[in-house]
């Protein structure tokens, strides 16, 4: 199974977020791909709990002033199979 990591600000109700949740709800797609999410602004957002129930990982990787630290955390998420 292939993993896809989506990097977003938050998982709140919005255009791309709602579209990605609808894709993740698709059972046929879930048999081929695992959709994971990385939130870089604030908390995880409205859809986080539902996505976890669907088998997705939701990571928090807040973007701050230190870009090297952010880059290191994001690379760590990708190396760990996110």
C-alpha positions as CSV (number, residue, x, y, z in Angstrom):
1,X,0.0,0.0,0.0
2,X,1.3,3.5,-0.9
3,X,1.3,6.4,1.6
4,X,0.5,10.0,0.6
5,X,1.4,12.8,2.9
6,X,-0.7,16.0,2.5
7,X,0.8,19.2,4.1
8,X,-1.9,21.7,5.0
9,X,-2.4,24.6,7.3
10,X,-5.2,23.0,9.3
11,X,-7.9,20.4,8.6
12,X,-10.8,22.8,8.9
13,X,-13.8,23.1,6.7
14,X,-12.6,24.5,3.4
15,X,-12.3,23.7,-0.3
16,X,-9.2,21.5,-0.5
17,X,-9.6,20.1,3.0
18,X,-13.2,18.9,2.3
19,X,-12.1,17.5,-1.1
20,X,-9.3,15.5,0.6
21,X,-11.6,14.2,3.3
22,X,-14.1,13.1,0.6
23,X,-11.2,11.2,-1.2
24,X,-10.2,9.6,2.1
25,X,-13.8,8.4,2.7
26,X,-13.6,6.5,-0.6
27,X,-13.2,2.8,0.3
28,X,-11.7,1.8,-3.0
29,X,-9.1,4.5,-2.7
30,X,-8.3,3.5,0.9
31,X,-7.5,-0.1,-0.4
32,X,-4.7,1.3,-2.5
33,X,-3.5,4.4,-0.6
34,X,-3.1,5.6,2.9
35,X,-3.7,9.3,3.1
36,X,-1.8,11.0,5.9
37,X,-1.9,14.7,6.9
38,X,0.6,17.2,8.3
39,X,-0.9,20.4,9.8
40,X,1.6,23.3,9.9
41,X,-0.6,26.1,11.3
42,X,-2.1,25.9,14.8
43,X,-4.0,22.7,15.8
44,X,-5.2,19.8,13.7
45,X,-8.7,21.2,12.9
46,X,-12.3,20.1,12.4
47,X,-11.7,16.9,10.2
48,X,-8.8,15.4,12.2
49,X,-10.8,13.0,14.3
50,X,-12.7,11.6,11.4
51,X,-9.5,11.2,9.3
52,X,-7.9,9.3,12.2
53,X,-11.0,7.0,12.4
54,X,-10.6,6.3,8.6
55,X,-7.0,5.2,9.3
56,X,-5.0,8.3,8.5
57,X,-2.3,9.7,10.6
58,X,-2.6,13.4,11.5
59,X,0.7,15.0,12.4
60,X,1.2,18.4,13.9
61,X,4.3,20.2,12.6
62,X,3.9,23.8,13.4
63,X,5.7,26.2,11.1
64,X,7.6,28.8,13.1
65,X,10.3,31.3,12.7
66,X,13.0,28.6,12.8
67,X,12.8,27.0,9.3
68,X,15.6,24.6,10.0
69,X,13.7,23.1,12.9
70,X,10.5,22.9,10.9
71,X,12.4,21.2,8.0
72,X,13.9,18.7,10.4
73,X,10.5,17.8,11.9
74,X,8.9,17.5,8.5
75,X,11.7,15.3,7.3
76,X,11.3,13.1,10.4
77,X,7.6,12.7,9.7
78,X,8.4,11.6,6.1
79,X,11.2,9.2,7.2
80,X,8.9,7.5,9.8
81,X,6.5,6.4,7.0
82,X,4.0,9.2,7.2
